[in-house]
Amino acid sequence: MRSSPRHPILGTDGLGDRPDGPFGLLGVPPPQSTTLLKVGLLVGLVELTLYNAYQYASWIPRGLAWNDFRLFYAAATIGLRHGWSHIYDPDLQRAAVQAAWPAGPEVRWFPFVNPPPVAWLMAPLTTLPAPVAYVPWVGLVFACLVAAALLLAPRDLLTRGIYLGLALGFLPTFVAIAYGQLGPLVAVSLAGSWLFLRRRREVAAGLLLSTIALKPQLALLVPLALLAAGYRRAFLAAAAAGAALTALSLASLGMHGLSNYRLLAGSLFTDAYFQRWSLTPLVGDGWPWVVAVLVVAIATLLVARAHRGDAGSAIALGVAGSLLTNHYLTASDFTILLVPVWLMLRRPQPAWVLAVLAAGWLAGWFSLAFGWPVVVFEVTLVVSLAVTSRGTPAPAPSALAPAPP
């Protein structure tokens, strides 16, 4: 029986019998210093993780009142006390946020515009005071990101540490955890769906993708990319679950709630700050943006079709395409970019693809300061998958759940 080759940096997860070089370079004999390179990378990521921890500790006394969890919590309290059709009432939101987490006038209020399932998810936590409930919620966000890394990591212990380091040393991770954002919940659902697809459990994978409803702009194209890649049952399950959540949301809001949502969402979706990570600064707004979005979406699905049977590439493409086709993003949202990076690192890649992934990780790290490098990376990620051959599903099992024989 032929044994699968070892990825020199990222563990056992190859495409064939050809030798691999440092950091997965194809056709280059592995150097003796591979372990030292891995250790060096891990040390650097640990240092960045400590930097994130320092950032969080420094942020708590001066910025905790700005967290987004208070908005989710307030929406849930409005729904429970006044009815779910009122969760987008701006006056009720202001009062509920101030009551849940009192703050001075220097703390700017942002409206809650997330889908209703976010407020539903928060309902059990309203039995606790908001500052107390923040602690388990942030613990859940952190645990989801760690779980996503381990679900996608190969078996090798050092490699698992590198995957964790890529997540915990990533600057948007600090923002996501500190503000209690939803990106890690979507990330772990994508990781779990990929694992189910490897086990040929398409319906379970599709149902898990319903978590995308918590923040659709992060992965809305993933089900369509999976359909293009040949995972029809996964798409149908995701579509059915999404339709059910949409119907429940519309029924809970009614016309009054929808009218308030349009009012609040419009004020944010036209804000230049939230558009800085979209195509808008590059192509403009209006029809040029619509045309660019259609081109990106069609290109994403065509490339996914060329990778039929490769769930990892389809999910990576779906994430990149979703971010490119959205108008409203925040810095914490780029934790979702870790998923395509992890998936593409599971197998050896040409040197230029590895350079793209490294540059993309750095672009995400600096996304708080610069918007355009992330957009360039997302486009380049789609292009790189368009010009590389379809990857054979990796024979190496995940660190947490082995693939079937």
PANU-244369 format. One line per 2 residues: number of its first residue (from 1); their letters; for each residue x, y, z of N, C-alpha, C, O. Coordinates in steps of 0.1 Angstrom, whole numbers. Each point is the difference from the previous one (the first is absolute). Example, Ala and Ser with C-alpha at 12.3 -4.5 7.8 and 13.67 -1.06 7.14 Angstrom:
! residues 2
1) as) 132,-57,78,-9,12,0,9,12,0,10,0,7; -14,11,-14,9,11,0,-8,11,8,5,11,1
END
This chain:
! residues 405
1) mr) 9,-12,0,-9,12,0,9,12,0,9,1,8; -12,9,-17,8,12,-1,-2,9,12,-12,3,2
3) ss) 22,2,4,-2,9,11,0,14,-5,6,3,-10; -14,5,16,-1,14,-4,12,8,4,5,-2,11
5) pr) 0,11,-20,12,8,3,-3,10,12,-11,4,2; 22,0,4,-1,10,11,2,14,-6,9,2,-8
7) hp) -18,7,11,2,14,-3,11,5,9,-2,-2,13; 12,7,-18,12,3,8,-2,10,11,6,0,11
9) il) -15,10,-13,-3,9,11,-13,-2,6,-2,2,12; -8,-7,-19,-13,0,5,-5,-15,2,-12,-2,1
11) gt) 21,-7,-1,-4,-14,4,-3,-9,-11,2,4,-12; -8,-16,15,-3,-9,-10,-13,4,-7,-11,-1,5
13) dg) 12,5,-18,-12,5,-7,5,3,-14,0,12,-4; 2,-22,-4,6,3,-14,-9,-3,-11,-12,-4,2
15) lg) 17,6,-14,-8,-3,-12,4,-12,-7,-7,-6,-8; 19,1,10,6,-12,-7,13,-4,7,2,2,12
17) dr) 6,-8,-20,13,-5,5,12,9,-2,11,-3,4; -14,15,-10,12,8,-3,5,6,13,-7,2,9
19) pd) 20,1,-9,6,5,12,-4,15,2,-2,7,-10; 2,-3,22,-4,14,4,11,7,7,8,-6,7
21) gp) -7,19,-10,11,8,6,-5,8,12,-11,-2,5; 19,12,-1,-4,8,12,-13,8,-3,-2,5,-11
23) fg) -7,-5,21,-12,7,-1,-9,-5,-12,-8,7,-6; 10,-20,3,-9,-6,-10,4,3,-15,-8,-2,-9
25) ll) 21,6,7,4,3,-14,0,-14,-8,6,-9,5; -12,9,-17,-1,-13,-7,14,-2,-7,6,9,-6
27) gv) -2,-22,6,11,-4,-8,14,3,6,10,-1,-6; -10,6,19,12,4,6,3,-10,12,-9,-1,8
29) pp) 21,-6,-8,2,-9,11,-1,7,14,5,12,1; -11,-18,9,-2,6,13,14,2,7,8,-9,0
31) pq) -6,21,5,13,3,6,0,-6,14,-10,-3,6; 22,1,0,2,-5,13,-6,10,11,-3,-4,11
33) st) 2,17,-15,-3,10,9,-16,2,1,-4,10,5; -3,-19,-11,-15,2,0,-6,2,14,-8,9,1
35) tl) 12,-17,8,-5,2,14,4,13,6,-8,7,6; 20,-2,-9,4,13,5,-8,11,-6,-4,10,7
37) lk) 1,-11,-20,-9,9,-7,-14,1,7,-6,10,2; 1,-22,0,-13,-1,7,0,6,14,-9,8,3
39) vg) 19,-11,4,2,6,14,1,15,-1,-6,7,8; 14,-2,-18,2,14,-1,-13,7,-3,-3,11,5
41) ll) -5,-17,-14,-13,6,-4,-9,0,13,-7,10,2; 7,-21,5,-9,-1,12,4,10,10,-8,7,7
43) vg) 21,-5,-5,5,10,10,-5,14,-4,-5,8,8; 6,-4,-21,-5,13,-4,-15,1,2,-4,11,4
45) lv) -3,-21,-6,-15,0,2,-3,1,14,-10,7,4; 18,-13,5,-3,1,14,3,14,5,-8,6,8
47) el) 18,1,-14,3,14,4,-12,9,-4,-4,9,7; -2,-12,-19,-11,8,-4,-12,-3,8,-9,9,2
49) tl) 7,-21,3,-11,-4,9,2,8,13,-10,5,5; 22,-5,0,2,8,13,-3,15,-3,-5,7,9
51) yn) 8,-2,-21,-3,14,-3,-15,2,0,-5,10,6; -3,-20,-11,-14,1,0,-5,0,14,-10,7,4
53) ay) 15,-16,5,-4,-1,14,3,14,7,-8,4,8; 19,2,-11,3,13,6,-10,10,-5,-4,9,8
55) qy) 1,-9,-21,-10,9,-6,-13,-1,8,-6,10,3; 2,-22,-1,-13,-3,6,0,6,15,-9,6,4
57) as) 20,-10,3,1,5,14,0,15,1,-6,6,9; 12,1,-19,1,14,0,-13,6,-4,-4,11,4
59) wi) -3,-18,-12,-13,5,-6,-11,0,11,-9,9,-1; 9,-19,10,-12,-2,9,-3,13,8,-11,4,0
61) pr) 21,2,6,-4,12,9,-5,12,-8,-7,8,5; 12,-7,-18,-3,12,-7,-11,-2,-12,-5,10,-5
63) gl) 3,-23,1,-8,-2,-11,-11,-10,1,-8,-2,-9; 6,-4,21,-9,-11,2,-15,5,-3,-8,-8,-5
65) aw) 6,21,8,-14,5,-2,-4,1,-15,-11,2,-3; 21,-4,-6,-2,1,-14,-4,-13,-6,-2,-1,-12
67) nd) 2,-10,20,-1,-13,-6,-14,-2,-7,-10,7,3; 10,-16,-13,-12,-2,-8,-10,-10,7,-11,0,-4
69) fr) 16,-7,13,-9,-10,7,-11,8,7,-11,-5,0; 13,17,5,-11,8,6,-11,2,-9,-12,1,4
71) lf) 15,1,-17,-10,2,-10,-9,-13,-2,-12,1,-1; 19,-12,0,-7,-13,-2,-9,-3,13,-11,-4,-2
73) ya) 17,7,13,-7,-2,13,-12,9,1,-11,-5,4; 12,17,-8,-11,10,1,-11,-4,-10,-12,1,4
75) aa) 16,-6,-16,-11,-5,-9,-8,-11,5,-12,-1,-1; 19,-8,8,-7,-12,6,-9,5,11,-12,-5,1
77) ti) 16,15,7,-9,5,11,-12,7,-6,-11,-2,5; 13,9,-16,-12,6,-6,-10,-10,-5,-12,1,1
79) gl) 18,-12,-8,-9,-10,-5,-8,-7,11,-12,-3,-2; 18,0,13,-6,-7,11,-11,9,7,-10,-5,5
81) rh) 13,18,-4,-9,9,7,-10,7,-8,-11,3,4; 14,1,-17,-9,7,-8,-5,-7,-12,-8,5,-8
83) gw) 14,-17,5,-3,-7,-12,11,1,-10,6,10,-2; -5,-21,-6,12,-1,-9,-2,10,-12,10,2,-7
85) sh) -22,2,5,-2,10,-11,6,14,3,1,8,-9; 4,-6,21,5,13,5,15,0,1,5,10,5
87) iy) 2,-21,-9,14,0,3,8,10,-8,11,3,4; -17,3,-15,7,10,-8,-5,14,3,2,9,-8
89) dp) -10,-8,19,-5,14,3,12,8,6,5,-4,11; -1,15,-17,12,7,5,-1,5,14,10,0,7
91) dl) -22,5,-4,-1,6,14,0,-11,10,7,2,11; -13,-13,-13,1,-11,9,14,-5,1,5,-4,11
93) qr) 2,3,-22,14,-4,0,9,8,9,7,-4,8; -8,18,-10,8,9,8,-3,-2,15,10,-1,8
95) aa) -22,0,-5,-4,-2,14,5,-13,6,5,-1,11; -7,-10,-19,4,-13,4,15,-1,2,5,-7,9
97) vq) 3,12,-19,14,0,1,5,7,13,9,-4,7; -14,16,-5,4,8,12,-4,-7,13,8,1,9
99) aa) -19,-8,-9,-4,-7,12,8,-12,2,3,-3,12; 1,-4,-22,8,-12,1,14,3,4,6,-7,8
101) wp) 0,17,-14,14,4,1,2,15,1,3,6,-10; -6,0,22,0,14,1,14,6,-4,10,-6,4
103) ag) -10,16,-12,12,6,-5,-2,15,-2,-11,5,-1; 22,3,1,0,14,-1,-3,4,-15,0,-8,-8
105) pe) -2,21,6,-3,5,-13,11,-2,-10,-2,1,-12; 14,-4,17,12,-2,-9,-1,-13,-8,7,-2,-10
107) vr) -15,-7,15,-2,-13,-6,-10,1,-11,-12,1,4; 15,-2,-16,-9,1,-11,-9,-12,-1,4,-11,2
109) wf) -17,14,-5,-10,-11,-1,0,-4,-15,-1,8,-9; 1,-21,7,-1,-6,-14,-13,-8,0,-3,-7,10
111) pf) -5,8,-20,-13,-8,0,3,-15,-2,10,-4,-6; -19,-4,11,1,-15,-2,-7,-2,-13,-12,2,-2
113) vn) 19,-8,-8,-5,-3,-13,2,-14,-4,-1,-4,-12; 6,-4,21,2,-14,-3,-14,-7,-2,-10,5,5
115) pp) 10,-17,-11,-12,-7,-2,-7,-4,13,7,-2,10; -20,0,-10,-7,-4,13,6,-12,7,0,0,12
117) pv) 5,-11,-19,6,-11,7,11,4,10,2,-8,10; 5,19,-12,10,4,10,-7,4,13,5,-4,11
119) aw) -16,11,-12,-7,4,12,-6,-12,7,0,-1,12; -5,-9,-20,-5,-12,6,11,-8,7,-3,-5,11
121) lm) 14,5,-17,12,-7,6,3,6,14,4,-7,9; -5,20,-8,4,7,12,-11,-2,11,4,3,12
123) ap) -16,-7,-15,-11,0,10,4,-7,13,-3,5,11; 9,-17,-11,3,-7,13,10,8,8,-1,0,12
125) lt) 9,8,-18,10,8,8,-6,12,7,6,6,9; -18,-2,-13,-6,11,7,-4,-3,14,-5,9,7
127) tl) 5,-21,-3,-2,-3,14,11,5,9,-1,0,12; 13,3,-18,11,6,7,1,15,-3,-4,4,-11
129) pa) 10,4,20,3,14,-4,10,0,-12,8,-9,-1; -9,19,-7,8,0,-12,15,-1,2,6,-8,-7
131) pv) -1,15,17,15,-1,2,4,-14,4,11,-5,-3; -20,-2,10,3,-14,4,-2,-9,-12,8,-9,-2
133) ay) -18,11,-5,-3,-9,-12,11,2,-11,2,-10,-7; 5,21,7,10,2,-10,11,-10,2,6,-4,-10
135) vp) -3,-1,22,11,-9,3,-2,-14,-7,8,-4,-8; -20,-3,11,-1,-12,-8,-2,1,-15,4,-8,-7
137) wv) -9,20,3,-2,2,-14,14,1,-7,3,-6,-10; 6,14,16,13,1,-5,8,-13,0,8,-4,-8
139) gl) -11,-4,19,6,-13,1,-5,-9,-12,8,-8,-5; -20,9,2,-6,-8,-12,7,4,-13,4,-8,-8
141) vf) -3,22,6,7,5,-12,14,-6,-1,4,-4,-11; 3,5,22,14,-5,0,0,-15,-3,9,-5,-8
143) ac) -17,-3,15,-1,-14,-2,-3,-4,-14,6,-10,-6; -15,18,-1,-3,-3,-14,12,1,-9,2,-7,-9
145) lv) 6,18,11,11,2,-8,11,-11,2,6,-5,-10; -4,1,22,9,-11,3,-5,-13,-6,8,-7,-6
147) aa) -21,5,7,-5,-13,-5,1,0,-16,3,-10,-5; -5,22,-1,1,0,-15,15,-3,-4,2,-7,-9
149) al) 7,12,17,14,-2,-4,4,-15,2,6,-6,-9; -11,0,20,3,-14,2,-7,-10,-9,5,-10,-4
151) ll) -17,14,0,-8,-8,-9,7,-1,-14,-1,-10,-7; 7,21,3,7,0,-13,14,-3,0,6,-2,-10
153) ap) 0,1,22,15,-3,1,3,-15,-2,-8,-9,4; 19,6,-11,4,-14,0,4,-6,13,-1,8,10
155) rd) 5,-20,-9,3,-7,13,12,6,7,0,1,12; 10,2,-19,13,4,6,-1,11,10,-7,10,-2
157) ll) 12,-13,14,-2,9,12,6,14,-3,-6,10,3; 18,-9,-9,6,13,-3,-8,7,-10,-2,12,1
159) tr) -4,-19,-11,-8,7,-10,-13,5,7,-5,11,-4; -1,-19,13,-12,5,7,3,13,7,-8,9,1
161) gi) 20,-8,5,4,12,7,1,12,-10,-4,11,3; 9,-14,-15,1,10,-10,-14,5,-5,-2,12,-1
163) yl) -7,-21,-1,-14,3,-3,-6,9,10,-7,10,-3; 9,-14,16,-5,8,11,6,14,0,-6,10,2
165) gl) 19,-10,-4,7,13,0,-4,9,-11,-1,12,2; -2,-18,-14,-6,9,-11,-13,6,4,-3,11,-4
167) al) -4,-17,13,-13,6,4,2,9,12,-5,12,0; 12,-16,10,1,8,13,10,12,-2,-1,9,7
169) gf) 10,-10,-17,9,11,-2,-4,9,-11,7,10,-4; -20,-12,-1,-6,8,-10,-6,12,6,-8,-1,9
171) lp) 11,13,-13,-5,12,6,-15,1,0,-6,5,10; -1,-8,-21,-15,0,0,-6,-9,11,-11,2,4
173) tf) 19,-12,0,-5,-9,11,-1,8,13,-10,-2,7; 19,11,-4,-1,8,12,-13,8,-1,-8,1,10
175) va) 5,5,-22,-12,8,-2,-13,-8,2,-9,3,7; 9,-15,-13,-11,-9,0,-3,-4,15,-12,0,4
177) ia) 22,-4,3,-2,-5,14,-4,12,9,-9,-1,8; 16,12,-9,-2,11,9,-14,5,-2,-7,3,10
179) yg) 2,-2,-22,-13,6,-3,-11,-11,0,-12,4,-1; 16,-16,3,-10,-11,0,-7,-2,-13,-12,-2,-1
181) ql) 20,3,-10,-6,-1,-13,-3,-15,-5,4,-9,7; -10,8,-18,-6,-13,-4,8,-8,-10,-3,-11,-3
183) gp) 14,17,-2,8,-7,-10,5,-14,4,-1,-9,-8; 6,8,20,4,-14,4,-11,-10,0,3,-12,-3
185) lv) -15,16,6,-11,-10,-1,-2,-5,-14,-3,-12,-3; 4,21,-7,-2,-4,-14,12,-8,-4,-1,-10,-8
187) av) 13,14,13,12,-8,-4,0,-14,4,3,-9,-7; -8,6,20,0,-14,4,-11,-7,-7,1,-12,-2
189) sl) -12,18,-2,-10,-7,-8,5,-4,-14,-3,-11,-5; 12,20,-1,6,-4,-13,9,-12,2,1,-9,-8
191) ag) 7,10,19,10,-11,3,-8,-13,2,4,-11,-5; -15,11,13,-8,-12,2,-6,-5,-12,-1,-12,-2
193) sw) -4,21,-7,-6,-4,-13,10,-7,-9,-3,-10,-6; 15,16,6,11,-7,-8,2,-14,5,2,-9,-8
195) lf) -1,7,21,2,-13,6,-11,-9,-4,2,-12,-3; -15,16,4,-11,-8,-4,1,-4,-14,-4,-11,-4
197) lr) 8,20,-5,1,-3,-14,10,-10,-3,-1,-9,-8; 12,9,16,11,-10,-2,-6,-14,4,5,-10,-5
199) rr) -14,10,14,-6,-13,4,-13,-3,-8,-7,-10,3; 5,18,-13,-11,-2,-10,-14,1,7,-9,-7,-3
201) re) 9,16,13,-13,3,7,-4,14,-4,1,9,7; -7,-9,-19,-3,13,-6,-11,7,6,0,13,2
203) va) -10,-20,3,-12,7,6,4,6,13,-3,12,3; 11,-19,5,5,6,13,9,12,-3,-1,10,7
205) ag) 9,-11,-18,8,12,-3,-8,12,-4,3,11,4; -14,-14,-12,-8,11,-4,-8,7,11,-1,12,1
207) ll) -4,-21,8,-7,5,12,9,9,9,-4,10,5; 16,-14,-4,10,7,8,3,14,-6,2,10,7
209) ls) -3,-9,-20,2,13,-7,-11,10,3,2,12,-3; -13,-16,10,-10,9,4,5,11,9,-6,10,2
211) ti) 17,-13,5,7,10,9,4,12,-8,1,11,6; 0,-12,-19,4,12,-8,-11,11,2,3,12,-2
213) al) -15,-16,6,-11,10,2,4,10,11,-6,11,1; 15,-15,8,4,10,10,7,12,-5,-1,11,5
215) kp) 9,-13,-16,7,11,-7,2,-4,-14,10,-4,-4; -21,6,-5,0,-5,-13,11,5,-9,5,-7,-9
217) ql) 0,20,11,10,5,-9,13,-7,1,9,2,-9; -7,-10,19,13,-8,1,1,-12,-9,11,-4,-4
219) al) -22,-2,1,0,-13,-7,-12,-3,-9,-3,-12,-2; -4,22,-2,-13,-2,-7,2,-8,-13,-9,-8,-3
221) lv) 20,9,-4,2,-8,-12,5,-14,2,1,-7,-9; 3,3,21,5,-13,3,-10,-11,-5,5,-9,-7
223) pl) -18,9,11,-9,-10,-5,0,-1,-15,-1,-11,-6; 1,23,-1,-1,0,-14,13,-6,-6,0,-7,-10
225) al) 12,10,16,12,-5,-4,1,-15,1,5,-7,-8; -11,2,19,-1,-15,2,-9,-6,-10,3,-11,-5
227) la) -14,17,1,-8,-5,-11,7,0,-13,0,-10,-7; 8,20,4,8,0,-12,10,-11,0,4,-5,-10
229) ag) 1,2,22,11,-10,1,-6,-14,1,7,-10,1; -20,8,-2,-6,-13,-1,-7,-5,13,-4,-11,0
231) yr) 3,20,10,-6,-5,13,-14,5,0,-4,9,7; -4,-16,-15,-14,5,-2,-8,-2,13,-8,9,4
233) ra) 9,-20,3,-8,-3,12,4,10,11,-9,5,8; 22,-2,-7,4,10,10,-6,14,-3,-5,6,9
235) fl) 4,-3,-21,-6,13,-4,-15,0,3,-5,10,6; -2,-21,-9,-14,0,2,-3,0,15,-10,7,4
237) aa) 18,-14,4,-2,1,15,2,14,5,-7,5,8; 18,2,-13,3,13,5,-11,10,-5,-4,9,8
239) aa) -1,-11,-20,-11,9,-5,-12,-2,8,-7,9,3; 3,-22,0,-12,-2,8,1,6,14,-9,6,5
241) ag) 21,-8,1,1,6,14,0,15,-1,-6,7,8; 13,-1,-18,0,14,-2,-14,6,-3,-4,10,6
243) aa) -4,-17,-14,-13,4,-3,-9,0,13,-8,9,2; 10,-19,6,-8,-1,12,3,11,10,-9,6,5
245) lt) 22,-3,-4,4,11,9,-5,14,-6,-4,8,8; 5,-7,-21,-5,13,-6,-15,1,2,-5,11,4
247) al) -3,-22,-5,-14,1,2,-3,3,14,-9,9,3; 16,-15,7,-3,3,14,4,15,3,-7,6,8
249) sl) 18,-2,-14,4,14,3,-10,10,-6,-4,10,7; -1,-12,-19,-10,9,-6,-13,-1,8,-6,11,3
251) as) 2,-23,2,-12,-1,7,1,8,14,-9,6,5; 21,-7,1,2,6,13,0,15,-1,-3,7,9
253) lg) 8,-2,-20,2,15,-2,-13,7,-4,-4,10,5; -3,-16,-15,-12,7,-6,5,12,-8,11,3,-1
255) mh) -21,4,-4,3,12,-8,6,11,8,9,7,-5; -13,-6,18,6,11,8,15,-3,3,8,9,-1
257) gl) -5,-21,4,14,-3,2,9,1,-12,11,5,1; -17,-9,-13,8,1,-12,2,15,-4,11,3,-5
259) sn) -21,5,8,2,14,-3,11,7,9,8,7,-5; -8,-11,17,11,5,9,13,-5,-4,11,7,1
261) yr) -10,-20,-5,13,-6,-4,5,8,-12,12,3,-1; -20,-1,-9,5,8,-12,5,13,4,10,5,-6
263) ll) -16,2,15,4,13,5,14,-1,6,9,8,-3; -7,-17,13,13,-2,7,11,-5,-10,11,5,1
265) ag) -15,-15,-8,11,-6,-9,5,10,-10,11,1,-3; -20,7,-3,4,10,-10,10,10,6,9,4,-7
267) sl) -11,-1,20,10,10,6,14,-6,1,9,8,-1; -8,-21,2,13,-6,2,6,-4,-13,12,1,-3
269) ft) -21,-6,-6,5,-6,-13,6,11,-9,7,-3,-10; -11,15,12,5,11,-8,12,7,7,5,10,-5
271) da) -1,-14,17,11,6,7,13,-4,-7,3,-12,-1; 5,22,-2,13,-3,-7,9,-8,8,8,-8,-6
273) yf) -8,9,19,9,-8,8,-2,-15,-2,10,-7,-1; -23,3,1,-3,-15,-2,2,-5,-14,1,-12,-3
275) qr) 0,22,-7,2,-4,-14,15,-1,-3,3,-4,-11; 6,8,20,14,1,-4,6,-14,-3,11,0,-6
277) ws) -17,-11,11,5,-13,-3,-8,-7,-12,2,-12,-2; -10,20,-5,-8,-6,-11,6,5,-13,10,7,-1
279) lt) -17,-11,-10,4,5,-13,-3,14,-3,5,6,-10; -13,0,18,-5,14,-2,11,10,-2,-1,8,-10
281) pl) 11,-8,19,11,10,-3,8,-2,-13,6,10,-5; -7,-22,0,8,-3,-13,-9,2,-12,6,5,-10
283) vg) -19,-8,10,-8,1,-12,-11,11,1,-6,3,-10; 4,2,22,-11,10,2,-13,-7,4,0,-12,1
285) dg) -9,20,2,-13,-5,5,-10,0,-12,3,3,-12; -15,-8,15,-11,0,-11,3,-11,-9,4,-11,3
287) wp) -7,13,-16,0,-10,-10,14,-6,-2,1,-12,-2; 10,20,3,13,-6,-1,3,-11,10,6,-10,-2
289) wv) -11,13,15,1,-10,10,-8,-12,-2,4,-12,2; -16,14,-7,-9,-12,-3,6,-9,-11,0,-12,1
291) va) 5,18,-11,7,-7,-11,12,-8,5,2,-12,-3; 6,19,11,12,-7,6,-4,-12,9,6,-10,0
293) vl) -17,12,8,-4,-11,8,-5,-12,-8,3,-11,3; -10,14,-13,-5,-11,-9,12,-7,-7,0,-13,0
295) vv) 9,20,-4,12,-6,-6,7,-9,10,4,-11,-3; -2,16,15,7,-7,10,-7,-13,4,5,-11,1
297) ai) -18,12,1,-9,-11,4,1,-11,-11,1,-12,3; -3,16,-16,0,-10,-11,14,-6,-1,1,-12,-2
299) at) 10,20,3,13,-6,-1,3,-10,12,6,-10,-2; -11,14,14,2,-9,11,-7,-13,-2,6,-11,3
301) ll) -18,11,-8,-7,-13,-2,6,-8,-12,0,-12,1; 4,19,-11,7,-7,-11,13,-7,5,2,-12,-4
303) va) 5,19,12,13,-7,5,-4,-11,9,7,-11,0; -17,12,8,-5,-11,9,-4,-12,-8,3,-11,4
305) ra) -9,14,-15,-5,-11,-9,12,-8,-6,0,-12,-2; 11,20,0,13,-7,-5,6,-8,11,9,-9,-3
307) hr) -13,11,15,6,-8,12,-11,-9,5,-1,-2,12; -6,-5,-21,-11,-9,4,6,-11,9,11,-6,-3
309) gd) -18,3,14,5,-10,9,10,5,10,5,-8,8; -1,20,-8,10,6,9,-7,10,9,-1,11,-3
311) ag) -4,-16,15,-8,8,9,9,11,5,-5,11,2; 17,-13,1,9,10,6,1,12,-9,-1,11,4
313) sa) 4,-14,-17,1,11,-10,-13,8,-1,-1,12,-1; -10,-20,1,-14,7,-2,-2,9,12,-5,11,-2
315) ia) 8,-15,14,-3,8,12,10,12,0,-5,11,3; 17,-13,-7,10,11,-1,-5,11,-10,0,12,3
317) lg) -5,-17,-15,-5,9,-10,-13,7,5,-2,12,-2; -6,-19,9,-13,6,5,3,11,10,-7,10,-1
319) va) 17,-12,9,3,11,10,6,12,-7,-5,11,2; 14,-13,-11,6,11,-7,-10,8,-9,-1,12,1
321) gs) -8,-20,-8,-10,6,-8,-10,8,9,-5,10,-4; 1,-16,16,-10,7,8,6,13,5,-8,10,1
323) ll) 20,-9,3,6,12,5,1,11,-11,-3,11,3; 6,-16,-15,1,9,-11,-13,6,-4,-1,11,-5
325) tn) -10,-18,6,-13,4,-5,-8,7,11,-12,2,-2; 18,1,13,-8,7,11,4,14,1,11,5,-3
327) hy) -20,3,8,1,15,1,4,4,14,4,11,2; -7,-20,8,2,4,14,8,-10,7,-4,-12,2
329) lt) 16,16,3,9,-9,7,7,8,11,1,12,-1; 4,-20,11,8,6,11,13,-7,1,1,-11,-6
331) as) 9,16,13,13,-6,1,-1,-14,7,8,-9,-4; -17,7,13,-1,-13,7,-5,-11,-10,2,-12,2
333) df) -9,16,-13,-5,-10,-9,11,-8,-7,-2,-11,-5; 14,16,5,11,-7,-8,6,-12,8,9,-6,-6
335) ti) -15,3,17,4,-13,6,-5,-11,-9,6,-11,0; -16,14,-8,-5,-11,-9,10,-3,-11,0,-11,-6
337) ll) 10,20,3,10,-3,-10,9,-11,5,7,-6,-8; -6,3,21,8,-11,5,-4,-13,-6,8,-9,-2
339) vp) -21,7,-1,-6,-12,-5,7,-4,-13,5,-11,-2; -6,20,-9,7,-4,-12,15,-2,1,6,-8,-7
341) vw) 0,16,16,15,-2,2,2,-13,5,9,-7,-5; -16,3,16,2,-14,6,-3,-11,-11,8,-9,-1
343) lm) -19,11,-6,-3,-11,-10,10,-1,-10,4,-12,-4; 2,23,-1,10,-1,-11,13,-5,5,8,-5,-8
345) lr) -5,7,21,12,-5,5,0,-14,4,10,-6,4; -21,-1,-5,-1,-14,3,7,-9,-10,3,-11,3
347) rp) 0,17,-15,7,-8,-10,12,8,-6,-1,13,1; 11,-19,-6,11,7,-6,-5,10,-11,-9,-3,-8
349) qp) 15,15,7,-3,10,-9,12,5,-7,11,-1,5; -12,6,-18,11,6,-6,5,12,8,-8,6,8
351) aw) 20,-2,-10,6,11,8,-8,13,-1,-2,7,10; -3,-4,-22,-7,12,-1,-14,0,7,-4,11,4
353) vl) -2,-22,-3,-13,-1,7,3,2,15,-8,7,7; 19,-13,-2,4,2,14,2,15,3,-3,5,10
355) av) 10,1,-20,3,15,2,-14,7,0,-1,10,8; -8,-13,-16,-13,6,0,-7,-2,14,-6,10,5
357) la) 6,-22,0,-6,-3,13,7,8,11,-7,6,9; 20,-5,-9,7,7,10,-3,15,-1,-2,7,10
359) ag) 2,-2,-22,-3,15,-2,-15,2,4,-3,11,5; -6,-20,-8,-14,1,4,-1,1,15,-8,8,6
361) wl) 15,-17,1,-1,0,15,5,14,5,-6,5,10; 17,0,-15,5,13,4,-9,11,-4,-2,9,8
363) ag) -5,-10,-19,-10,10,-4,-11,0,10,-5,11,4; 0,-23,0,-10,0,10,5,6,13,-8,6,7
365) wf) 20,-9,-3,6,5,13,0,15,0,-3,6,10; 6,0,-22,1,15,-1,-13,6,-4,-1,12,-4
367) sl) -10,-20,3,-12,5,-5,-6,12,8,-8,7,-5; 11,-6,18,-5,10,8,5,14,-5,-7,10,1
369) af) 19,-10,-8,5,12,-5,-2,2,-15,-2,12,-4; 2,-23,-3,-1,1,-15,-11,-9,-5,0,-12,4
371) gw) -8,17,-12,-11,-8,-6,3,-8,-12,-3,-11,-2; 10,18,-8,2,-5,-13,8,-13,-1,-3,-9,-8
373) pv) 14,7,17,7,-13,-2,-8,-12,2,2,-11,-6; -12,11,15,-9,-11,2,-8,-3,-13,-2,-12,-3
375) vv) -3,22,-3,-8,-1,-12,9,-7,-11,-4,-9,-7; 16,14,6,10,-6,-10,2,-14,3,1,-8,-9
377) fe) 1,4,22,2,-14,3,-12,-8,-4,2,-11,-5; -14,15,8,-12,-7,-3,-1,-3,-15,-3,-11,-5
379) vt) 6,21,-3,0,-2,-15,11,-9,-4,-2,-9,-8; 14,10,14,11,-9,-3,-3,-14,4,5,-9,-7
381) lv) -12,7,18,-3,-13,4,-9,-7,-10,2,-12,-3; -12,19,-2,-9,-6,-11,9,-3,-12,-2,-11,-6
383) vs) 11,20,2,8,-2,-12,9,-12,2,2,-8,-9; 4,7,21,10,-11,2,-7,-13,-1,5,-10,-5
385) la) -18,9,10,-7,-13,-1,-5,-2,-15,-2,-12,-4; 1,23,-3,-4,-2,-14,11,-6,-9,-3,-7,-10
387) vt) 15,10,14,12,-5,-8,7,-12,5,9,-5,-6; -13,0,18,5,-12,5,-9,-11,-2,-12,2,-1
389) sr) 17,-14,1,-8,-12,-3,-8,-4,12,3,4,12; -14,-11,-14,-9,-4,11,8,-9,9,7,-9,-4
391) gt) -8,12,17,7,-8,10,-7,-13,3,-12,0,2; 19,-11,-1,-5,-12,4,-3,1,15,8,5,7
393) pa) -20,-9,-3,-3,0,14,11,-5,9,5,-11,-3; -1,18,13,12,-4,8,-2,-13,8,-11,-1,6
395) pa) 21,-8,-7,-2,-12,7,2,1,15,-4,-9,7; 11,19,-2,3,2,14,-13,4,8,-7,8,-5
397) ps) 5,-15,16,-12,3,8,2,13,7,11,5,2; -22,1,3,1,12,8,5,-3,13,1,-12,4
399) al) 4,22,4,5,-2,13,-10,-5,10,3,-8,9; -16,12,-12,-10,-4,10,-9,-11,-4,-6,-7,8
401) ap) 5,5,-21,-9,-11,-5,5,-6,-13,0,6,-10; 5,-19,11,5,-6,-11,-10,-2,-11,-12,-2,2
403) ap) 17,2,-14,-8,-2,-12,-2,-15,-1,8,-8,5; -19,3,-11,-3,-14,-1,10,-6,-10,5,7,-9
405) p) -2,-20,10,9,-7,-9,-6,0,-14,6,-5,-9
END
